[in-house]
Amino acid sequence: MHTAQSRLLVLCAVVLLLLTQNVSADGNQVNITFICYDGSALAAAEESNPYNASINITYISGYSNFTDVTFEDQDVIFTYMLWNQFQYIGDDLERAHENGTALIDITSMMDPTYINTSTYGKIFAGSKPYNSTEEKFFYNMGSRGVLKKNAENFLIYLAKTYGDKPELTNSWIYEDPIEFPEAGLYHPDARSSTNESQPDWFENTTDYLEWYSNSTNLTNSNESRHIYDKSKPTIGIWFHASDYTGDNLEVIDALIRDLEGKGCNVIAGFDTFNDIHRFYFDENGGPLVQCVISLKSFRLNYEDPDKGVQELEDLDVPVLTGLVVTNPANSTDIADGNRGIPSSEVVYKTLLPSIDGIFEYIVIGIDNYDSETGESSYVPLPSQVDWMSNRSINWAELKLKDNEDKKVAVIYYNYPSGKDNIAANYLNTTQSMLDLLNAMNKSGYEVSGIPDNSSALLEMLQDQGINVGSWAPGVLNQMVENRTEWGVHLIPMETYRGWFESEIPENLRANVTAEWGEPWSEDLPQDKSVMIYENETGKYIVIPTVRFGDVWLMPQPARGTGQNNDTLYHSNVVPPTHQYIAFYLWLNHEWQPDAVIHMGTHGTHEWLPGSTYGMNRTSEWSPL
């Protein structure tokens, strides 16, 4: 009996010892679970806060399916913007509450269908102005600088205020939140290398330009940075504040560096699209930028679309779209195999901005989003960034250049090839081009030799400005041999060959030569020899044109020889002809117009083989 009692006493002592160890371990740590949609700031703050050994953070994405989720031993559970998710975790939250867990929520209670609000200790609306300390911390935290400090202090505040472990947290110290502005200007060189708590944003353009213009504030880390030069083109950039708070600025930084490396000024800002006058106009009400790159999804002004359109009209500069997209290669949608933009993102990243007149959608970065951690990782695409910056600079220089110094190519539709098809659906193309020439002449463009009427213009176009089908080689010879000083242009075959071999990727070159041969080294059959002329001096590619000073009228090259036109014009399989390629390479390399206008109906450029959205600058026909 004595032995049994002794064993029982020993067993009780062991159990008591184990219980004491659990209480001790629990007392030395505050466990906090967050259920929200971005865990990047929390992950950064958990590592860097001064009490990280005593604060344990669990992040659960609001997009989770909530299988195998447990809230045991949690001291605090913070939820944000949950609605029907409560039908999966509501019972678990109630049990946690009964066991002493503090429940805190922001914005989820707008729809109380699935939640028992009585289980929550604190419920906040999440509406501006933010009156509670919880809201001020939550909406002003991020992964960088001041915002990371806010996230660190938020963890300390929650542990100290709701963790119910005063013996552990009474001596803990936190700082009040520093509020993040609704919008601000950003530059990567503005970040302090010695004081991470110093804000690196500017709340007005005056302060930004004062800093940007000042060469005396250079340090060893940024001594080579660009200094604002009012005489140079200035490109605006606007992007979502979430990219700043999440420290996903790699693409923005790459754009800024690329533009500045090409001699341009940059005025970049987060959420500045909601007040364009405040950030992109000078004190006299004049635009500070000549072009803008927008990384904003949806309509420009989500709350007031008409206000957004009006501000764009006031700004009166081209606004291009730079896209950071989820990697289409990871998509489960089969159709995304022929797209550079996932189909799920097309509407809000391209179609909706286009309603406001924002255009030229170029993918400049990939978002490697981790649904488990809620973290995004942006990776810039250097060749695409280069393309986007070049496009914006060209638009800006067009804005700055006087009309009298501009060269313009007007490309019209000549389908099918021949004299009888200088037209477009329901449009008097010839009269329209004549009206355009006269209007440009009045606006200061260098335009000469304008005919008196559309009939005279039509004669000039039919004489020197048509594509010639393979069935009529005599017509091509006549065009070239009777050409005038205002007529057709000839590209030596070897000149074209140099462009072709240096600019076009090898796989695309192989497709072209397999379909259309190698005109520089062989005599092609008539149905492959599209707009190629030969005499005793050599072979030439013929570019039909009618020139009026610095304004040239030219037909878009045919997609083939004239046979099977309907098939070829809309084919996304057959590669373009040598003359088609030569035409656009010649525009880029030799004549170099400031603007290209495709006039009439749609052309064939959009139907070339390649992605339907989000084209690749270095590997697809349309951007090449």
Secondary structure, 3 states (H helix, E strand, C coil): CHHHHHHHHHHHHHHHHHHHHHHHHHHCCEEEEEEECCCHHHHHHHHHCCCHHHEEEEEEECCCCCCCCCCCCCCEEEEECCCCCHHHHHHHHHHHHHCCCEEEEECHHHCHHHCCHHHCCEEECCCCCCCCHHHHHHCCCCCCHHHHHHHHHHHHHHHHHHCCCHHHHCCCCCCCCCCCCCCEEECHHHCCCCCCCCCCEECCHHHHHHHHHCHHHCCCCCCCCCCCCCCCCEEEEEECHHHHHCCCCHHHHHHHHHHHHCCCEEEEEECHHHCHHHHHECCCCCECCCEEEECCCCCCCCCCHHHHHHHHHHHCCCEEEEEEEECHHHCCCHHHHHCCCCHHHHHHHHHHHHHCCCEEEEEEEEECCECCCCECCEEECHHHHHHHHHHHHHHHHHHHCCHHHCCEEEEECECCCCCCCECECCECHHHHHHHHHHHHHHCCCCCCCCCCCHHHHHHHHHHHCCCCCCCCHHHHHHHHHCCCCCCCEEEEHHHHHHHHHHHCCHHHHHHHHHHHCCCCCCCCCHHHCCCEEEECCEEEEEECCEEECCEEEEECCCCCCCCCHHHHHCCCCCCCCHHHHHHHHHHHHHHCCCEEEEECCCCCHHHCCCCCCCCCCCCCCCCC
